[in-house]
Amino acid sequence: MNKIFPNADAALKGIVADGQLLAVGGFGLCGIPEALIDALRDSGAKNLTVISNNAGVDGFGLGKLLETRQISKMISSYVGENKEFERQYLAGELQLEFTPQGTLAEKLRAGGAGIPAFFTKTGVGTLVAEGKELREFDGETYVMERALVPDVALVKAHRADKSGNLQFRLTARNFNPAVAMAGKICVVEVEEIVEIGAIDPDQIHLPGIYVHRIVHNANPEKRIEKRTITEKAGA
């Protein structure tokens, strides 16, 4: 089975549609699938619910899909760097399911592991727990959280072999493995594609069984979300 597609547009053809639940890897702008996000925008798919740690920034990453109004709901843990997100949410134009970061990661991991729900203490007594089942274990109250199983997962990795075995680079690993495992269909954008067997088995971070389609993007922009510079005396 050939998993390699000529470009991001081709990789998304026939698998994205209006009203879907999608998951997108990355943390801020670190480790986001830039080409796949652009292709999703260009697909014109709308009324999307998107699971991602946050929604990029204005004009980049998932921020592009907010500008085109293709996202109707975000399931996120941090949304503080995007003014358009703030504007749409406060105007009632965008739904938000606010989820603690660790809970979001576990909801994806559980989805990939075939676990429909789990209990956690995180969020008990807050807005996060409203409308959810509470249960007591060993004298402590826990809230039940449902797993997430997106229709399509868009993932960024550093390297893939032709069967889809993946290596991630440093902190760009972040949410990407959990997103890949959770998706019913997983599309991965990589900077390098190598032959099968070129990656040492001990260096494979995610096995190719989770990967359905691969896109080569050798030169992503990798924009820095918020650049800060420390001034030094005499510099």
CYANA upper distance limits for C-alpha pairs under 8 A (distance plus 0.5 A):
  2 ASN  CA    162 LYS  CA      8.22
  2 ASN  CA    163 SER  CA      8.35
  3 LYS  CA    162 LYS  CA      7.46
  3 LYS  CA    163 SER  CA      7.37
  3 LYS  CA    164 GLY  CA      7.71
  3 LYS  CA    212 HIS  CA      6.49
  3 LYS  CA    213 ARG  CA      5.14
  3 LYS  CA    214 ILE  CA      6.13
  4 ILE  CA    162 LYS  CA      7.61
  4 ILE  CA    213 ARG  CA      6.44
  4 ILE  CA    214 ILE  CA      5.18
  4 ILE  CA    215 VAL  CA      6.58
  4 ILE  CA    216 HIS  CA      8.49
  5 PHE  CA     10 ALA  CA      6.86
  5 PHE  CA     11 ALA  CA      6.10
  5 PHE  CA    213 ARG  CA      7.26
  5 PHE  CA    214 ILE  CA      6.49
  5 PHE  CA    215 VAL  CA      6.07
  5 PHE  CA    216 HIS  CA      8.47
  6 PRO  CA     10 ALA  CA      7.12
  6 PRO  CA     11 ALA  CA      8.11
  6 PRO  CA    215 VAL  CA      7.23
  6 PRO  CA    216 HIS  CA      8.15
  7 ASN  CA     11 ALA  CA      6.86
  7 ASN  CA    215 VAL  CA      6.31
  7 ASN  CA    216 HIS  CA      7.57
  8 ALA  CA     12 LEU  CA      6.90
  8 ALA  CA     35 ALA  CA      6.62
  8 ALA  CA     36 LEU  CA      5.90
  8 ALA  CA     39 ALA  CA      6.27
  8 ALA  CA    189 GLU  CA      8.48
  8 ALA  CA    215 VAL  CA      6.42
  9 ASP  CA     13 LYS  CA      6.76
  9 ASP  CA     36 LEU  CA      8.02
  9 ASP  CA     39 ALA  CA      5.57
  9 ASP  CA     40 LEU  CA      8.18
  9 ASP  CA     42 ASP  CA      8.39
  9 ASP  CA     43 SER  CA      8.07
 11 ALA  CA    187 VAL  CA      7.65
 11 ALA  CA    213 ARG  CA      6.89
 11 ALA  CA    214 ILE  CA      7.81
 11 ALA  CA    215 VAL  CA      7.42
 12 LEU  CA     16 VAL  CA      6.61
 12 LEU  CA     36 LEU  CA      8.35
 12 LEU  CA     39 ALA  CA      7.77
 12 LEU  CA     40 LEU  CA      7.76
 12 LEU  CA    187 VAL  CA      8.31
 15 ILE  CA    152 VAL  CA      8.00
 16 VAL  CA     20 GLN  CA      7.78
 16 VAL  CA     40 LEU  CA      8.29
 16 VAL  CA     43 SER  CA      8.35
 16 VAL  CA     45 ALA  CA      7.33
 16 VAL  CA    152 VAL  CA      7.81
 17 ALA  CA     45 ALA  CA      5.86
 17 ALA  CA     46 LYS  CA      8.00
 18 ASP  CA     45 ALA  CA      5.33
 18 ASP  CA     46 LYS  CA      5.33
 18 ASP  CA     47 ASN  CA      6.27
 18 ASP  CA     48 LEU  CA      6.87
 19 GLY  CA     45 ALA  CA      8.30
 19 GLY  CA     46 LYS  CA      6.90
 19 GLY  CA     47 ASN  CA      5.30
 19 GLY  CA     48 LEU  CA      5.38
 19 GLY  CA     49 THR  CA      7.52
 20 GLN  CA     47 ASN  CA      7.98
 20 GLN  CA     48 LEU  CA      5.83
 20 GLN  CA     49 THR  CA      6.79
 20 GLN  CA    150 PRO  CA      8.43
 20 GLN  CA    151 ASP  CA      6.90
 20 GLN  CA    152 VAL  CA      8.47
 21 LEU  CA     48 LEU  CA      6.73
 21 LEU  CA     49 THR  CA      5.34
 21 LEU  CA     50 VAL  CA      6.47
 21 LEU  CA     51 ILE  CA      8.06
 21 LEU  CA    150 PRO  CA      5.53
 21 LEU  CA    151 ASP  CA      5.95
 21 LEU  CA    152 VAL  CA      7.53
 22 LEU  CA     48 LEU  CA      7.74
 22 LEU  CA     49 THR  CA      6.70
 22 LEU  CA     50 VAL  CA      5.35
 22 LEU  CA     51 ILE  CA      6.55
 22 LEU  CA    150 PRO  CA      5.51
 22 LEU  CA    151 ASP  CA      6.30
 22 LEU  CA    152 VAL  CA      5.53
 22 LEU  CA    153 ALA  CA      6.31
 22 LEU  CA    154 LEU  CA      8.16
 22 LEU  CA    183 GLY  CA      8.41
 23 ALA  CA     50 VAL  CA      6.07
 23 ALA  CA     51 ILE  CA      4.92
 23 ALA  CA     52 SER  CA      6.44
 23 ALA  CA    150 PRO  CA      6.40
 23 ALA  CA    152 VAL  CA      7.01
 23 ALA  CA    153 ALA  CA      5.26
 23 ALA  CA    154 LEU  CA      6.74
 23 ALA  CA    179 VAL  CA      6.65
 23 ALA  CA    183 GLY  CA      7.73
 24 VAL  CA     32 ILE  CA      7.89
 24 VAL  CA     33 PRO  CA      8.11
 24 VAL  CA     50 VAL  CA      7.65
 24 VAL  CA     51 ILE  CA      6.74
 24 VAL  CA     52 SER  CA      5.79
 24 VAL  CA    153 ALA  CA      6.41
 24 VAL  CA    154 LEU  CA      5.31
 24 VAL  CA    155 VAL  CA      6.62
 24 VAL  CA    176 ASN  CA      8.20
 24 VAL  CA    179 VAL  CA      7.23
 25 GLY  CA     31 GLY  CA      7.36
 25 GLY  CA     32 ILE  CA      6.21
 25 GLY  CA     33 PRO  CA      7.57
 25 GLY  CA     52 SER  CA      6.85
 25 GLY  CA     53 ASN  CA      8.31
 25 GLY  CA    153 ALA  CA      8.32
 25 GLY  CA    154 LEU  CA      6.81
 25 GLY  CA    155 VAL  CA      5.55
 25 GLY  CA    156 LYS  CA      7.08
 25 GLY  CA    174 ASN  CA      8.21
 25 GLY  CA    175 PHE  CA      5.84
 25 GLY  CA    176 ASN  CA      4.95
 25 GLY  CA    179 VAL  CA      6.46
 25 GLY  CA    180 ALA  CA      8.49
 26 GLY  CA     30 CYS  CA      6.04
 26 GLY  CA     31 GLY  CA      4.99
 26 GLY  CA     32 ILE  CA      4.87
 26 GLY  CA     33 PRO  CA      8.07
 26 GLY  CA     52 SER  CA      7.79
 26 GLY  CA     53 ASN  CA      7.57
 26 GLY  CA    155 VAL  CA      8.28
 26 GLY  CA    156 LYS  CA      7.98
 26 GLY  CA    172 ALA  CA      7.23
 26 GLY  CA    173 ARG  CA      8.24
 26 GLY  CA    174 ASN  CA      6.81
 26 GLY  CA    175 PHE  CA      6.23
 26 GLY  CA    176 ASN  CA      6.66
 27 PHE  CA     31 GLY  CA      7.06
 27 PHE  CA     32 ILE  CA      7.72
 27 PHE  CA     53 ASN  CA      6.46
 27 PHE  CA     54 ASN  CA      7.46
 27 PHE  CA    172 ALA  CA      8.09
 27 PHE  CA    174 ASN  CA      6.95
 27 PHE  CA    175 PHE  CA      7.41
 28 GLY  CA     32 ILE  CA      8.38
 28 GLY  CA     53 ASN  CA      7.77
 28 GLY  CA     54 ASN  CA      6.63
 28 GLY  CA     55 ALA  CA      7.88
 28 GLY  CA     56 GLY  CA      6.03
 28 GLY  CA     57 VAL  CA      8.36
 28 GLY  CA    225 GLU  CA      7.16
 29 LEU  CA     56 GLY  CA      6.44
 29 LEU  CA     57 VAL  CA      8.36
 29 LEU  CA     61 GLY  CA      7.30
 29 LEU  CA    222 LYS  CA      7.73
 29 LEU  CA    223 ARG  CA      7.20
 29 LEU  CA    224 ILE  CA      7.19
 29 LEU  CA    225 GLU  CA      6.26
 30 CYS  CA    171 THR  CA      7.86
 30 CYS  CA    172 ALA  CA      5.97
 30 CYS  CA    222 LYS  CA      7.64
 30 CYS  CA    224 ILE  CA      8.20
 30 CYS  CA    225 GLU  CA      8.49
 31 GLY  CA    156 LYS  CA      6.25
 31 GLY  CA    157 ALA  CA      7.89
 31 GLY  CA    171 THR  CA      8.10
 31 GLY  CA    172 ALA  CA      4.62
 31 GLY  CA    173 ARG  CA      7.25
 31 GLY  CA    174 ASN  CA      7.95
 31 GLY  CA    176 ASN  CA      8.10
 31 GLY  CA    222 LYS  CA      8.40
 32 ILE  CA     61 GLY  CA      7.57
 32 ILE  CA    155 VAL  CA      7.57
 32 ILE  CA    156 LYS  CA      6.23
 32 ILE  CA    172 ALA  CA      8.33
 33 PRO  CA     37 ILE  CA      6.68
 33 PRO  CA    154 LEU  CA      7.14
 33 PRO  CA    155 VAL  CA      6.20
 33 PRO  CA    156 LYS  CA      5.17
 33 PRO  CA    188 VAL  CA      8.15
 33 PRO  CA    189 GLU  CA      6.38
 34 GLU  CA     38 ASP  CA      6.87
 34 GLU  CA     61 GLY  CA      6.82
 34 GLU  CA    220 PRO  CA      7.30
 34 GLU  CA    221 GLU  CA      8.35
 35 ALA  CA     39 ALA  CA      6.69
 35 ALA  CA    189 GLU  CA      7.86
 35 ALA  CA    217 ASN  CA      7.59
 35 ALA  CA    220 PRO  CA      8.18
 36 LEU  CA     40 LEU  CA      6.55
 36 LEU  CA    154 LEU  CA      7.35
 36 LEU  CA    189 GLU  CA      7.49
 37 ILE  CA     41 ARG  CA      6.77
 37 ILE  CA     61 GLY  CA      7.05
 37 ILE  CA     62 LEU  CA      7.23
 37 ILE  CA     65 LEU  CA      8.48
 37 ILE  CA    154 LEU  CA      8.47
 38 ASP  CA     42 ASP  CA      6.71
 38 ASP  CA     64 LYS  CA      8.27
 39 ALA  CA     43 SER  CA      6.56
 40 LEU  CA     44 GLY  CA      7.53
 40 LEU  CA     45 ALA  CA      7.52
 41 ARG  CA     45 ALA  CA      7.71
 41 ARG  CA     64 LYS  CA      7.73
 41 ARG  CA     65 LEU  CA      6.37
 41 ARG  CA     68 THR  CA      8.12
 41 ARG  CA     70 GLN  CA      8.04
 44 GLY  CA     70 GLN  CA      7.89
 45 ALA  CA     70 GLN  CA      7.02
 46 LYS  CA     69 ARG  CA      7.89
 46 LYS  CA     70 GLN  CA      4.69
 46 LYS  CA     71 ILE  CA      6.87
 46 LYS  CA     72 SER  CA      8.25
 47 ASN  CA     70 GLN  CA      6.12
 47 ASN  CA     71 ILE  CA      6.00
 47 ASN  CA     72 SER  CA      5.49
 47 ASN  CA     73 LYS  CA      8.29
 48 LEU  CA     70 GLN  CA      6.63
 48 LEU  CA     71 ILE  CA      5.15
 48 LEU  CA     72 SER  CA      6.05
 48 LEU  CA     73 LYS  CA      7.14
 49 THR  CA     71 ILE  CA      6.58
 49 THR  CA     72 SER  CA      6.50
 49 THR  CA     73 LYS  CA      5.14
 49 THR  CA     74 MET  CA      6.25
 49 THR  CA     75 ILE  CA      7.90
 50 VAL  CA     71 ILE  CA      7.41
 50 VAL  CA     73 LYS  CA      6.91
 50 VAL  CA     74 MET  CA      5.53
 50 VAL  CA     75 ILE  CA      6.64
 51 ILE  CA     74 MET  CA      6.50
 51 ILE  CA     75 ILE  CA      5.15
 51 ILE  CA     76 SER  CA      6.65
 52 SER  CA     74 MET  CA      7.94
 52 SER  CA     75 ILE  CA      6.88
 52 SER  CA     76 SER  CA      5.89
 52 SER  CA     77 SER  CA      8.37
 53 ASN  CA     75 ILE  CA      8.24
 53 ASN  CA     76 SER  CA      5.32
 53 ASN  CA     77 SER  CA      5.80
 53 ASN  CA     78 TYR  CA      6.62
 53 ASN  CA    101 GLN  CA      7.67
 53 ASN  CA    104 LEU  CA      8.25
 53 ASN  CA    175 PHE  CA      8.22
 54 ASN  CA     76 SER  CA      5.85
 54 ASN  CA     77 SER  CA      6.82
 54 ASN  CA     78 TYR  CA      5.54
 54 ASN  CA     79 VAL  CA      5.70
 55 ALA  CA     61 GLY  CA      7.68
 55 ALA  CA     62 LEU  CA      5.53
 55 ALA  CA     63 GLY  CA      6.35
 55 ALA  CA     74 MET  CA      8.35
 55 ALA  CA     76 SER  CA      8.25
 55 ALA  CA     79 VAL  CA      6.81
 55 ALA  CA     82 ASN  CA      7.57
 55 ALA  CA     85 PHE  CA      8.06
 56 GLY  CA     60 PHE  CA      6.71
 56 GLY  CA     61 GLY  CA      5.35
 56 GLY  CA     62 LEU  CA      5.52
 56 GLY  CA     63 GLY  CA      5.71
 56 GLY  CA     81 GLU  CA      7.75
 56 GLY  CA     82 ASN  CA      7.29
 57 VAL  CA     61 GLY  CA      7.08
 57 VAL  CA     62 LEU  CA      7.79
 57 VAL  CA     63 GLY  CA      5.70
 57 VAL  CA     81 GLU  CA      6.21
 57 VAL  CA     82 ASN  CA      5.23
 57 VAL  CA     83 LYS  CA      8.28
 57 VAL  CA    225 GLU  CA      7.81
 58 ASP  CA     63 GLY  CA      5.46
 58 ASP  CA     64 LYS  CA      7.60
 58 ASP  CA     81 GLU  CA      8.38
 58 ASP  CA     82 ASN  CA      5.88
 58 ASP  CA     83 LYS  CA      7.06
 58 ASP  CA     84 GLU  CA      6.93
 59 GLY  CA     63 GLY  CA      5.73
 59 GLY  CA     64 LYS  CA      5.60
 59 GLY  CA     67 GLU  CA      7.88
 60 PHE  CA     64 LYS  CA      5.97
 61 GLY  CA     65 LEU  CA      8.41
 62 LEU  CA     66 LEU  CA      7.13
 63 GLY  CA     67 GLU  CA      6.85
 63 GLY  CA     82 ASN  CA      7.68
 63 GLY  CA     84 GLU  CA      8.17
 63 GLY  CA     85 PHE  CA      8.21
 64 LYS  CA     68 THR  CA      7.08
 65 LEU  CA     69 ARG  CA      6.60
 65 LEU  CA     70 GLN  CA      5.95
 65 LEU  CA     71 ILE  CA      6.74
 66 LEU  CA     70 GLN  CA      6.77
 66 LEU  CA     71 ILE  CA      6.41
 66 LEU  CA     84 GLU  CA      7.62
 66 LEU  CA     85 PHE  CA      7.41
 67 GLU  CA     84 GLU  CA      7.82
 71 ILE  CA     94 LEU  CA      8.08
 72 SER  CA     93 GLU  CA      7.99
 72 SER  CA     94 LEU  CA      5.81
 72 SER  CA     95 GLN  CA      6.71
 73 LYS  CA     94 LEU  CA      6.14
 73 LYS  CA     95 GLN  CA      4.90
 73 LYS  CA     96 LEU  CA      6.12
 73 LYS  CA     97 GLU  CA      8.09
 74 MET  CA     94 LEU  CA      8.15
 74 MET  CA     95 GLN  CA      6.83
 74 MET  CA     96 LEU  CA      5.49
 74 MET  CA     97 GLU  CA      6.75
 75 ILE  CA     96 LEU  CA      6.50
 75 ILE  CA     97 GLU  CA      5.22
 75 ILE  CA     98 PHE  CA      6.59
 75 ILE  CA     99 THR  CA      7.36
 76 SER  CA     96 LEU  CA      7.91
 76 SER  CA     97 GLU  CA      7.03
 76 SER  CA     98 PHE  CA      5.97
 76 SER  CA     99 THR  CA      6.27
 76 SER  CA    101 GLN  CA      8.33
 76 SER  CA    104 LEU  CA      7.97
 77 SER  CA     98 PHE  CA      6.14
 77 SER  CA     99 THR  CA      5.36
 77 SER  CA    100 PRO  CA      5.77
 77 SER  CA    101 GLN  CA      5.59
 77 SER  CA    104 LEU  CA      7.63
 78 TYR  CA     98 PHE  CA      8.39
 78 TYR  CA    101 GLN  CA      8.36
 79 VAL  CA     85 PHE  CA      7.82
 79 VAL  CA     86 GLU  CA      8.30
 80 GLY  CA     86 GLU  CA      8.30
 82 ASN  CA     86 GLU  CA      6.94
 83 LYS  CA     87 ARG  CA      6.62
 84 GLU  CA     88 GLN  CA      6.58
 85 PHE  CA     89 TYR  CA      6.54
 85 PHE  CA     94 LEU  CA      8.25
 86 GLU  CA     90 LEU  CA      6.54
 87 ARG  CA     91 ALA  CA      6.56
 88 GLN  CA     92 GLY  CA      6.73
 88 GLN  CA     93 GLU  CA      5.39
 88 GLN  CA     94 LEU  CA      5.89
 89 TYR  CA     93 GLU  CA      6.25
 89 TYR  CA     94 LEU  CA      5.27
 89 TYR  CA     95 GLN  CA      7.02
 89 TYR  CA     96 LEU  CA      7.87
 98 PHE  CA    128 VAL  CA      7.71
 99 THR  CA    103 THR  CA      7.04
 99 THR  CA    104 LEU  CA      6.39
 99 THR  CA    128 VAL  CA      7.43
100 PRO  CA    104 LEU  CA      6.59
100 PRO  CA    122 THR  CA      7.98
100 PRO  CA    123 GLY  CA      8.01
101 GLN  CA    105 ALA  CA      6.84
102 GLY  CA    106 GLU  CA      6.72
103 THR  CA    107 LYS  CA      6.50
103 THR  CA    120 THR  CA      8.38
103 THR  CA    122 THR  CA      7.92
103 THR  CA    145 GLU  CA      8.48
104 LEU  CA    108 LEU  CA      6.93
105 ALA  CA    109 ARG  CA      6.67
105 ALA  CA    175 PHE  CA      7.41
105 ALA  CA    178 ALA  CA      7.39
106 GLU  CA    110 ALA  CA      6.30
106 GLU  CA    147 ALA  CA      8.19
107 LYS  CA    111 GLY  CA      6.64
107 LYS  CA    117 ALA  CA      8.26
107 LYS  CA    145 GLU  CA      7.74
107 LYS  CA    146 ARG  CA      7.09
107 LYS  CA    147 ALA  CA      4.81
107 LYS  CA    148 LEU  CA      5.88
108 LEU  CA    112 GLY  CA      6.79
108 LEU  CA    147 ALA  CA      6.71
108 LEU  CA    148 LEU  CA      5.73
108 LEU  CA    149 VAL  CA      7.50
108 LEU  CA    178 ALA  CA      6.12
108 LEU  CA    179 VAL  CA      6.65
108 LEU  CA    181 MET  CA      8.19
108 LEU  CA    182 ALA  CA      6.02
109 ARG  CA    113 ALA  CA      6.72
109 ARG  CA    147 ALA  CA      8.35
109 ARG  CA    178 ALA  CA      5.67
109 ARG  CA    179 VAL  CA      8.17
109 ARG  CA    181 MET  CA      7.54
109 ARG  CA    182 ALA  CA      7.01
110 ALA  CA    114 GLY  CA      6.63
110 ALA  CA    115 ILE  CA      5.38
110 ALA  CA    116 PRO  CA      7.33
110 ALA  CA    117 ALA  CA      7.73
110 ALA  CA    118 PHE  CA      8.47
110 ALA  CA    147 ALA  CA      6.01
110 ALA  CA    148 LEU  CA      7.87
110 ALA  CA    182 ALA  CA      8.20
111 GLY  CA    115 ILE  CA      6.33
111 GLY  CA    116 PRO  CA      7.05
111 GLY  CA    147 ALA  CA      5.35
111 GLY  CA    148 LEU  CA      5.52
111 GLY  CA    149 VAL  CA      5.62
111 GLY  CA    181 MET  CA      8.18
111 GLY  CA    182 ALA  CA      5.54
112 GLY  CA    149 VAL  CA      7.60
112 GLY  CA    178 ALA  CA      7.63
112 GLY  CA    181 MET  CA      5.07
112 GLY  CA    182 ALA  CA      4.31
112 GLY  CA    183 GLY  CA      7.63
113 ALA  CA    181 MET  CA      8.15
113 ALA  CA    182 ALA  CA      8.11
115 ILE  CA    147 ALA  CA      7.29
116 PRO  CA    146 ARG  CA      6.49
116 PRO  CA    147 ALA  CA      5.68
117 ALA  CA    144 MET  CA      7.19
117 ALA  CA    145 GLU  CA      6.03
117 ALA  CA    146 ARG  CA      4.75
117 ALA  CA    147 ALA  CA      5.68
118 PHE  CA    144 MET  CA      6.10
118 PHE  CA    145 GLU  CA      6.02
118 PHE  CA    146 ARG  CA      7.14
118 PHE  CA    147 ALA  CA      8.08
119 PHE  CA    142 TYR  CA      6.17
119 PHE  CA    143 VAL  CA      5.85
119 PHE  CA    144 MET  CA      4.91
119 PHE  CA    145 GLU  CA      6.62
120 THR  CA    142 TYR  CA      5.61
120 THR  CA    143 VAL  CA      5.97
120 THR  CA    144 MET  CA      7.06
120 THR  CA    145 GLU  CA      7.93
121 LYS  CA    140 GLU  CA      8.49
121 LYS  CA    141 THR  CA      7.05
121 LYS  CA    142 TYR  CA      5.04
121 LYS  CA    143 VAL  CA      6.64
122 THR  CA    142 TYR  CA      8.15
122 THR  CA    143 VAL  CA      8.03
123 GLY  CA    127 LEU  CA      7.83
123 GLY  CA    128 VAL  CA      5.69
123 GLY  CA    129 ALA  CA      6.20
123 GLY  CA    143 VAL  CA      7.86
124 VAL  CA    128 VAL  CA      7.69
124 VAL  CA    129 ALA  CA      6.05
124 VAL  CA    141 THR  CA      7.67
124 VAL  CA    142 TYR  CA      6.98
124 VAL  CA    143 VAL  CA      6.63
125 GLY  CA    129 ALA  CA      7.07
126 THR  CA    130 GLU  CA      7.68
129 ALA  CA    133 GLU  CA      8.42
129 ALA  CA    134 LEU  CA      8.50
129 ALA  CA    143 VAL  CA      6.80
132 LYS  CA    143 VAL  CA      7.09
132 LYS  CA    144 MET  CA      6.83
132 LYS  CA    145 GLU  CA      8.03
133 GLU  CA    143 VAL  CA      6.36
133 GLU  CA    144 MET  CA      5.92
134 LEU  CA    141 THR  CA      7.12
134 LEU  CA    142 TYR  CA      6.07
134 LEU  CA    143 VAL  CA      5.08
134 LEU  CA    144 MET  CA      6.75
135 ARG  CA    141 THR  CA      6.20
135 ARG  CA    142 TYR  CA      5.86
135 ARG  CA    143 VAL  CA      6.97
135 ARG  CA    144 MET  CA      8.15
136 GLU  CA    140 GLU  CA      5.84
136 GLU  CA    141 THR  CA      4.96
136 GLU  CA    142 TYR  CA      6.54
137 PHE  CA    141 THR  CA      6.94
137 PHE  CA    142 TYR  CA      7.76
148 LEU  CA    182 ALA  CA      7.44
149 VAL  CA    182 ALA  CA      5.78
149 VAL  CA    183 GLY  CA      6.21
149 VAL  CA    184 LYS  CA      7.36
150 PRO  CA    182 ALA  CA      7.04
150 PRO  CA    183 GLY  CA      5.38
150 PRO  CA    184 LYS  CA      6.80
151 ASP  CA    183 GLY  CA      6.38
151 ASP  CA    184 LYS  CA      5.71
151 ASP  CA    185 ILE  CA      6.88
152 VAL  CA    183 GLY  CA      5.76
152 VAL  CA    184 LYS  CA      6.40
152 VAL  CA    185 ILE  CA      5.34
152 VAL  CA    186 CYS  CA      6.38
152 VAL  CA    187 VAL  CA      8.05
153 ALA  CA    179 VAL  CA      6.53
153 ALA  CA    180 ALA  CA      6.35
153 ALA  CA    182 ALA  CA      7.87
153 ALA  CA    183 GLY  CA      5.24
153 ALA  CA    184 LYS  CA      7.85
153 ALA  CA    185 ILE  CA      6.64
153 ALA  CA    186 CYS  CA      5.16
153 ALA  CA    187 VAL  CA      6.66
154 LEU  CA    179 VAL  CA      8.05
154 LEU  CA    180 ALA  CA      7.80
154 LEU  CA    186 CYS  CA      6.67
154 LEU  CA    187 VAL  CA      5.67
154 LEU  CA    188 VAL  CA      6.55
154 LEU  CA    189 GLU  CA      8.31
155 VAL  CA    176 ASN  CA      6.10
155 VAL  CA    177 PRO  CA      8.41
155 VAL  CA    179 VAL  CA      7.45
155 VAL  CA    180 ALA  CA      6.77
155 VAL  CA    186 CYS  CA      7.78
155 VAL  CA    187 VAL  CA      6.70
155 VAL  CA    188 VAL  CA      5.18
155 VAL  CA    189 GLU  CA      6.69
156 LYS  CA    168 PHE  CA      8.41
156 LYS  CA    172 ALA  CA      8.36
156 LYS  CA    176 ASN  CA      7.02
156 LYS  CA    188 VAL  CA      6.13
156 LYS  CA    189 GLU  CA      5.39
156 LYS  CA    190 VAL  CA      6.53
157 ALA  CA    166 LEU  CA      7.00
157 ALA  CA    167 GLN  CA      6.62
157 ALA  CA    168 PHE  CA      5.30
157 ALA  CA    169 ARG  CA      7.64
157 ALA  CA    172 ALA  CA      8.11
157 ALA  CA    173 ARG  CA      7.81
157 ALA  CA    176 ASN  CA      8.09
157 ALA  CA    188 VAL  CA      7.28
157 ALA  CA    189 GLU  CA      6.71
157 ALA  CA    190 VAL  CA      5.48
157 ALA  CA    191 GLU  CA      7.78
158 HIS  CA    166 LEU  CA      8.03
158 HIS  CA    167 GLN  CA      6.28
158 HIS  CA    168 PHE  CA      5.44
158 HIS  CA    169 ARG  CA      6.18
158 HIS  CA    190 VAL  CA      5.64
158 HIS  CA    191 GLU  CA      5.77
158 HIS  CA    192 GLU  CA      6.95
159 ARG  CA    166 LEU  CA      6.29
159 ARG  CA    167 GLN  CA      5.61
159 ARG  CA    168 PHE  CA      7.28
159 ARG  CA    190 VAL  CA      6.00
159 ARG  CA    191 GLU  CA      6.46
159 ARG  CA    192 GLU  CA      5.23
159 ARG  CA    193 ILE  CA      6.31
159 ARG  CA    194 VAL  CA      7.96
160 ALA  CA    164 GLY  CA      5.98
160 ALA  CA    165 ASN  CA      5.92
160 ALA  CA    166 LEU  CA      5.10
160 ALA  CA    167 GLN  CA      6.89
160 ALA  CA    190 VAL  CA      7.05
160 ALA  CA    192 GLU  CA      6.93
160 ALA  CA    193 ILE  CA      5.49
160 ALA  CA    194 VAL  CA      6.80
161 ASP  CA    165 ASN  CA      6.05
161 ASP  CA    166 LEU  CA      7.48
161 ASP  CA    193 ILE  CA      5.88
161 ASP  CA    194 VAL  CA      5.10
161 ASP  CA    195 GLU  CA      5.78
161 ASP  CA    196 ILE  CA      5.68
161 ASP  CA    197 GLY  CA      8.06
161 ASP  CA    198 ALA  CA      7.70
161 ASP  CA    199 ILE  CA      7.70
162 LYS  CA    193 ILE  CA      7.17
162 LYS  CA    194 VAL  CA      6.94
162 LYS  CA    195 GLU  CA      6.28
162 LYS  CA    196 ILE  CA      6.18
163 SER  CA    196 ILE  CA      6.97
163 SER  CA    208 GLY  CA      6.25
164 GLY  CA    207 PRO  CA      7.46
164 GLY  CA    208 GLY  CA      4.51
164 GLY  CA    209 ILE  CA      7.80
164 GLY  CA    210 TYR  CA      8.40
164 GLY  CA    211 VAL  CA      6.04
164 GLY  CA    212 HIS  CA      8.01
164 GLY  CA    213 ARG  CA      8.35
164 GLY  CA    214 ILE  CA      7.61
165 ASN  CA    204 ILE  CA      6.84
165 ASN  CA    205 HIS  CA      8.21
165 ASN  CA    206 LEU  CA      6.49
165 ASN  CA    207 PRO  CA      5.09
165 ASN  CA    208 GLY  CA      4.52
165 ASN  CA    209 ILE  CA      8.25
165 ASN  CA    211 VAL  CA      8.20
166 LEU  CA    204 ILE  CA      6.27
166 LEU  CA    205 HIS  CA      6.31
166 LEU  CA    206 LEU  CA      5.69
166 LEU  CA    207 PRO  CA      6.89
166 LEU  CA    208 GLY  CA      7.31
167 GLN  CA    203 GLN  CA      7.54
167 GLN  CA    204 ILE  CA      6.03
167 GLN  CA    205 HIS  CA      5.73
167 GLN  CA    206 LEU  CA      7.44
168 PHE  CA    172 ALA  CA      6.99
168 PHE  CA    173 ARG  CA      5.59
168 PHE  CA    205 HIS  CA      7.26
169 ARG  CA    173 ARG  CA      6.54
172 ALA  CA    176 ASN  CA      8.20
173 ARG  CA    177 PRO  CA      7.37
175 PHE  CA    179 VAL  CA      6.64
176 ASN  CA    180 ALA  CA      6.58
177 PRO  CA    181 MET  CA      6.74
177 PRO  CA    205 HIS  CA      8.39
177 PRO  CA    206 LEU  CA      7.09
178 ALA  CA    182 ALA  CA      6.67
179 VAL  CA    183 GLY  CA      6.86
180 ALA  CA    186 CYS  CA      6.18
180 ALA  CA    187 VAL  CA      8.46
180 ALA  CA    210 TYR  CA      6.95
180 ALA  CA    211 VAL  CA      7.67
181 MET  CA    186 CYS  CA      8.35
181 MET  CA    210 TYR  CA      6.32
185 ILE  CA    211 VAL  CA      8.00
185 ILE  CA    212 HIS  CA      6.75
186 CYS  CA    210 TYR  CA      7.22
186 CYS  CA    211 VAL  CA      5.71
186 CYS  CA    212 HIS  CA      5.89
186 CYS  CA    213 ARG  CA      7.08
187 VAL  CA    211 VAL  CA      6.97
187 VAL  CA    212 HIS  CA      6.52
187 VAL  CA    213 ARG  CA      5.19
187 VAL  CA    214 ILE  CA      6.36
187 VAL  CA    215 VAL  CA      8.14
188 VAL  CA    211 VAL  CA      7.51
188 VAL  CA    213 ARG  CA      6.73
188 VAL  CA    214 ILE  CA      5.40
188 VAL  CA    215 VAL  CA      6.69
189 GLU  CA    214 ILE  CA      6.44
189 GLU  CA    215 VAL  CA      5.25
189 GLU  CA    216 HIS  CA      6.42
189 GLU  CA    217 ASN  CA      6.90
190 VAL  CA    214 ILE  CA      7.77
190 VAL  CA    215 VAL  CA      6.75
190 VAL  CA    216 HIS  CA      5.71
190 VAL  CA    217 ASN  CA      6.29
190 VAL  CA    218 ALA  CA      7.66
191 GLU  CA    216 HIS  CA      6.36
191 GLU  CA    217 ASN  CA      5.60
191 GLU  CA    218 ALA  CA      4.74
191 GLU  CA    219 ASN  CA      7.35
191 GLU  CA    220 PRO  CA      8.24
192 GLU  CA    216 HIS  CA      7.15
192 GLU  CA    217 ASN  CA      8.18
192 GLU  CA    218 ALA  CA      6.87
193 ILE  CA    216 HIS  CA      7.53
194 VAL  CA    198 ALA  CA      6.79
194 VAL  CA    199 ILE  CA      8.37
199 ILE  CA    203 GLN  CA      7.07
199 ILE  CA    204 ILE  CA      7.31
200 ASP  CA    204 ILE  CA      7.32
206 LEU  CA    210 TYR  CA      8.16
207 PRO  CA    211 VAL  CA      8.30
208 GLY  CA    212 HIS  CA      8.48
231 GLU  CA    235 ALA  CA      7.98
